[in-house]
């Protein structure tokens, strides 16, 4: 959970890959093919987004709020090259106590994220590897792009306005989950024939993708939703009460039916995988002793590593991991970094996106 959004975001790789099954077709989608029947969730759809093709456009979403109470929006870069969509959730730390929020451990916690800053982030040079349509190594190059900013400090999962004593009472809107509802009211009618959706994010955005995958799938039941999570390591925090404080102060909305999510963050990954079963895929990348996650979660490096090894050992069949040794934060900024067998981050993401049957757990 890095504290600078562009650093977090701008770290992306890209890999050559074949079009995924069904990608780019012209037939009508099989409506409801990927629905999750056990969940009651509906979208009060608004107007579809009308934007120039293959250029970044800011879409104001008045019902989406930053922590300071101002409205925000999202950026889109639409194309008719395919029926695929890449939704990217920005990262940038988190805060759940007054002191941490005041010290800026969550990016944009006091900022207004209007057109200029959102477009600046979406267009940042360090994101070009993700959004470059001319790069043949980019497995997402023919997709429509959606950039979701991060200014709520709650891993895109909150539902609560919390009052902190921060040089006097100060309200912060931890409403990341409600913001996703608001974005989907515009995205659902914009992509009525989408056949493949990749929901991805870095650090806090990786957690957000994990928390919200069910929501995106319910909103777009005719499309298959896969998750690519870089360094939003879904492991448990130190047992010192911080997870309970996060959950309470943010009003976290967990995947429906999650058993244990109220006491263990690690349970969120299993709950998400149970709802979004194969052929949908969930990939998580991380450094085995990630120092940023260690700091936020109150763990040391070996504890992070032990937790990540446990995630791998208990993962559902459609959940795979790519780990590298060390304590940096975010792998996609080093797309040519390789594991001991010579498989690079690019290679692994290519296998993920192309439905390669050889995609699996990699790294130590």
N, C-alpha and C positions, 0 to 999 in steps of 0.2 A: 504494500500500500504506500507507494511513493508519494511524496508531497508535492510534486510538480507534475501536472497533467501531461504536458507535452513530453516530458522525459518518459513518463509511463507509457504514453501512447505511441510515441514515435518510434517504436522499436520494432518495426516489423519487416520481415523476411519476405521473400516469396519464392514459390516453388513452381516448377512446371508440373502440370498434371493434365490428365485427360478429362474431358467433360464427364461429370458424374451421370449415372443413369438417370434418364428423364430430363437432364438439363438441356435447355434450349429448344425443347420441342414446341410444337405449335398447337397441339390438341388441348381441349378443355381439361382442367384438372379433375381428378376424382374427388369431388367435394366430400369432406369428412373422412378421407382415407386415413388421416393421422390424428383424428380426434381422440381425446382422453375422456371416455364416457362417464367416468366416476366423478368428474369435476364439473360443477355448475359455475360457468363463467361466460358472460356475454359481453359484447362490445357495443356500446352505443355509438355507432359509426358516424363520423362527420363527413366532410367533403374529401374526396380524393385530392392528393397533392398534385398541383399543376406546376411543373417546373421545366425549364429548358433542359434539353437532353445533354448528358455528359458534361455538366458544369455544376459546381457546388452552389446550392441555393439554401438560404436560411428559411426555415418554416417556423413562424411564431406559434407557440402552443400556450395560450393564456392560462390553461389549467395546470401547467407544469411550473413548479416553483423551485427557486433556489432556497438555500437555508435562510437567507435574509428576507424572504417573503416576496421578492420580485419574480416576475414571470420570466420564463426562458423559452427554449425551443430546441429544434434539432436541425441538422444540415443533411441534405440529400443530394445525391448525384445519380440521376436516373438514366437508364438506358433501355433500349429495346433489343439489345444483343441476345438476351436470354430471359428466361423466367426465374432466374436465380436472384437472391437477395443476400447481402452481407450487412448485418446490423452490428455495429461496433459500439461497445459501452466504454466510455472513458474511465480512466483510473485517477487516483490522486489522494490516497490516504483515507483516514477516518478519524472521527472524534466522538466520544461519548461522555466526556466530563468537561466541566467548565475550563479547567486549566489547559487541557489539551486543545480544546477548540480555540481558546485565546492565543495559544502558541502557534496555531496554524498547522496542526498535524493533519488537517483535511484541506485539500486545495479548494479555493473559491468559496470558502465557507461564509465569507462576508461580501462576496462579489455579486454583481449583476451580470449574468451571462446572456447578453443580447446578441444581435447579429454579428457585430464585429469580432468579439472574442471567440464565438463558436465557429465562425467561418475561418478565422485565423488558425484555430486548432485543427480543423478538418483539412485545411490546405497546407499544413506544416510540412516542410521538406522531409522531416524524419518519419512522416506517414506515407510518403510517396511510394514506398515499396509495397504498401498494402493496397493503395488506391490507384496505382499506375496501370492504366488500361493498355499501355503499349509494351509492357514487360511480359514476354512470353513465359517467364518463370512464375508469374502470378496466377495461382489457381483460381483466384476470384476476379480476374480481370474483366470478365464479361457479365458480372453481376451488377445489379443496382446497389448503391451504397447508402447506408444510413449511419450518421454519426450522432450519437447520444452523449451530450456533455454530462459532466459530473460536478455538482455544486451542493450536494445535500449531506455529505459526510457520513453516509449510512450504508455503504456498499450497494447502493441502488435498491435497498430492501425495506426502507422505513415507511411508516404511516402516521407519524406523530409530530406534533409541534411541542418541543420541549423547552422549558424555561430553565436557564442556567444563571447562577449568580456570578456574573462576569463583569466586574466593576458596576454592580447593580444588576437587576433582573434583565435578562436578554433572551428573547425567544428565537429559537432556531428551528426551521422546518426540515425535519428529517423525513422527507416524503418521497424517497426514491421509488418505492413501489407504486405510489399513486401517480408519479410522473410517468412510469411505464404504461399505466392504464391510459393516461392522456395521449401519449405518443401513439399507442395502438389504435386509438380512435381515428387517427389519420392514416396510419399505415395499412390497416385492414382494407379499406376501400381503394387504396393506392395499388395494392398488389393482389387483386382478386383471382389471378391465375398463376401466382407463384407456385413453383414446384419444389424448390429447395431453398431453405433459409439456413445460413450460418450465423449463429449468435455467438459473438466473440468479444473478448475484452482482456485487458491487461490489469493485473493486480486488483484494485477495488472493482474494476470493470469485469475481471474474471469471476469474482464472487457474484457480482450482479448478474452475469450470464447464468450462473448456477442457480441462483435464487429465482430468476424470472423465466427460465426455459419453458416451464409449464404454461406460463401466461402467454408467451409468444406462440406456443403451439396451439393453445385454445383459440387464440385470436385468428390464426391462419391454419385451420385444420386441414386444408387441402394441400398444404406444403409440408415437407419433411423438415424438421428443425434439428440441427446438430449443434453441439456446443464445443467451442475451442477456448479453453481457459488457460491463459498464461500467467502463472504466479499468483493467482487467487487461491492459495493453497488451503484446501478445505480440510483443515485439521483442528484439533481442539486447542483452546487457549489454556494458559496456566489456570489452575483451579483456585484462583484468588478472588473470585466474584466478578471479574471484569466482563465475562461473557453475559452473565445475568444483567449487568448494568447496560451493556450494549443493547441487549434484547429489550429491556424495559424502556430505556430512554429513546430508542429508535422506534419502538412499536413494530418490531420486525414481523413481516408477513412471510411465513414459511411456505414451501410447497404443500399443497393440501394433503392431509392424511399422514404427515410426517410424524413418525414415532421417535421421540428422543430429541427432536430439534430444540425443544425448550431448555434442554440441559447440555447438549453437545452440538457444537457447530459441525463436527464431522458427520453427523446424521443427515445433514442437508444434501450431501452428495448422493448417499444411498436413496434418499427420498426422490430426488430428481431423476436418478437412473431408473427407479421403479416405475415412474410415470412415463418416461420417454424411453421405451424399450427399443430393441433392435427392430428394424435396420438402422435406426437413428444412432448416432455416435456421440460420445462425450470424450474429449481429449484434454488432459491436464499436463502442462509443462511446468517444471520447477527445478530450482537448485536445491540439492539435498539439505543444505544447511543455510537456507536463505536468511540473510542477516536482517532484512527489513521486516519480514514476517516474525522473526525472532523478537525484534524490538517491540512490535505492536502487541504480540501475543504473550510476552513475558516468558519466553522460552529461551533455552540455549540451543546452539547448533545441533548437537547430538539428539536433543529432544525433537527438533523439527524433523531430522532424518528418520528417527524411529517412527514418528507419526506418518511420514510419507511412505515408508516401507509397509506400514500397516494398511494404508489406503490401497496400495497395490495388491497386497495379499487378499484383501476382502472385496476387491472391485467386481462389479457386475460384468458379464461378458462383453457388453458394448462400451465399457469404460476402459480406456487405456492411458498410460502415463509415459512421459519422456522426462527422465531425470538426468541432470549433470551434477558432478561433484562440485563442492565449493559453496560460498556464501553470497554471491551477487544476487541481484533481484532482476528478474525478467530475462527470458531466453530469446525471445523473438528479435531482440536487438543484435543478436549474434547468430544469424541464420545459418552460417556455415560451421558453427561449433558442432563437434561430432562426439558421439559416445565412443567407448572403447573399441567397438566393432567398425567404426568409420561411418556410421549412419548420422547424417547431419539433421539439424532442426528442419531445414528445408525438405529433406527427404521424408521425414516423418509426417510433416504437415501435408506434403503431396499425397502420401498414402492415405492419410485421414480424409482429405477432400475428394479423392478419386475413387473411394470405396475399394481400394486395393486390399485384397484378403490378407496380405502379409503385414498390414498395420497391426501393431501390438505393443506391449510394454517394452520400453527400451531404456538403456542407461543402467547405472549401477543399482 
